């Protein structure tokens, strides 16, 4: 009975409010900020793949072009000679240099999403050639663990 009386009083109170207050749009609810890592920004509406980022990186900062070229050449050589240990080592070495240059990039020309997605692409390519390369595995896992905490998850 008491609850019914309180509900009735609440409705009566609403009826007594000026019409101008009732006609106003509701106040927007402030959503809590989603946790993001300070070094990697959440992707915008169009999610970029790691392959797209790897293509963009040397175009955004031409100083990365020689590293990109060396890595691309070593991958092509390895595809021609997959059993050659030197070709495999060349992929790992050039890839580690390029991936590290991307991951630890200090310039201003790359955006964070391009930087880290491109580095992730390089480390994944190295690991496809040599799954036991510890540097690439550690760096890939570091980047992926950060992306796991973000909306959208780990980029493809």
C-alpha positions, 0 to 999 in steps of 0.5 A: 500500500505504501509503495502504491501511494509513493508511486502515485505521488511520484506521478502526481509530481511529474504532472505538476512539472512545467510543460517546458521541462517535460519537453526538453530532450533527455540529458545525454549519458556520459559513457565511461572511456574504454581503456586504451593503451597510451601508445596505441590508439583505438582504430577509427571507423574504418579498421585497417589491416596489418597488410594495409598498414605495412603498405602505408608505412614506407609511403608515410615515412620514406626513411623506412623504404630501404628497410621495407625493400630489404625485407621484401627482397629477402622474402622473395629470395626465400620463396625461391629457395625455401630450403636455403638457411642463408635465405631464411636468416636474411628474412629474419635479420632484415625483418627484425630490423624493419619490425623493430624500426616500426615498433620503436619508431620515434618519428612523427610521420607515422600514425600509431595504428599504422606503426604497430599494425605494420610492425605486427605484419612484419613479425608475423611474416618472420614467424611464418618463415621461422616460428622459433625466432624469439625476438619476433615472437616476443614483439608480436605477443607484446603488440597483440597483448596490448590490442587485446585490451582495446575495442576491436581486438587484434588486427588481422 
